[in-house]
Amino acid sequence: MVQTGQKLGPYTLHELVNSGGMSEIWLATDESGRAFAVRRMINNSTFAFTERKRFTTGAETLKACQDGKLIIGYVEHGKIGGELIQVMEYVEGENLKLLMTSGAPVLTENIAEVLIDFASAMGVVHDRGFMHLDIKPENVLLTRNGSLRLIDFDLAQPIPVPPKKLDKNPGTPAYMAPEQLLREPVDHRTDIWAWGVSAFELLTFKKPFPGENADEVLRRQLDRKDFAKPRDLNGDIPVALEKIVLRCLERDPGRRYSLTSFLLHELKQALYV
């Protein structure tokens, strides 16, 4: 059992920041007092093959996607004291899901910049040859001054050309594209769908295709009988911005933006940036 004050190599653990099924994240300092986020794998079972591979692959992908601005900073990963860890930049902030729930001004007053930076961060991942596969508000941190970081690369995979079926189907159903839920071939355009779902939610505080499970989400995606457009829920949304979100939510991946750069170009025009 890890406790406050415990050392992992050169890092002293101070505060448990977040905990999930596979890992936990601690605020830590190194020997010179610099702050870092230290993520340690919880399940150290001999047979936790999938978890170890996902943890390590996520760290390696994060390292490959560094941009010094919109992607959470990578420091190192590997085994320290027999524990599998990943050391990252420490950012004081909350994820967009929590900020939506609280109605925080840092989100509502900077929504245009948040949408653009969110798409830009996704574009960095795509430009480096990966699809994130877990794009959602919960995986975006926003600092008090509005600085954004994309996190959690555990599900990321190289972009396949042509699209291919995933061996497994991890992710959060509410943000998964129809082709992924149907177990059809996918590529980076499933991330663009997920950005569209996230943008819809950030602008309206509602999900476009709500559901208690993957089957219900998919049914709503395909029949769209109850689908309300963003401006039906928030009349302040610019028409051009609604058009962009709806294009990201096209059932056919071929009708979505083929590249994040095209999405960004139109997004900046729509938001006068």
BELNOR-V6556 format. One record per pair of residues at least 24 apart in sequence whose C-alpha atoms are under 6 Angstrom apart, sorted by the first residue. I is the first residue (numbers start at 1). J is the second residue. If there is no record, write none. Layout:
i=I j=J
i=I j=J
This chain:
i=9 j=80
i=36 j=88
i=36 j=89
i=36 j=90
i=37 j=87
i=37 j=88
i=37 j=89
i=37 j=90
i=38 j=86
i=38 j=87
i=39 j=85
i=39 j=86
i=40 j=84
i=40 j=85
i=41 j=84
i=54 j=154
i=55 j=154
i=58 j=153
i=58 j=154
i=65 j=125
i=70 j=121
i=70 j=148
i=70 j=149
i=71 j=149
i=71 j=150
i=72 j=149
i=72 j=150
i=72 j=151
i=92 j=143
i=93 j=142
i=93 j=143
i=94 j=141
i=94 j=142
i=95 j=138
i=95 j=140
i=95 j=141
i=96 j=137
i=96 j=138
i=96 j=140
i=97 j=137
i=97 j=138
i=123 j=260
i=129 j=158
i=129 j=159
i=130 j=157
i=130 j=158
i=130 j=159
i=131 j=156
i=131 j=157
i=131 j=159
i=131 j=188
i=132 j=156
i=134 j=171
i=135 j=194
i=136 j=198
i=159 j=187
i=160 j=187
i=163 j=187
i=173 j=214
i=192 j=248
i=193 j=248
i=193 j=249
i=196 j=245
i=196 j=248
i=196 j=249
i=204 j=234
i=240 j=270
i=241 j=270
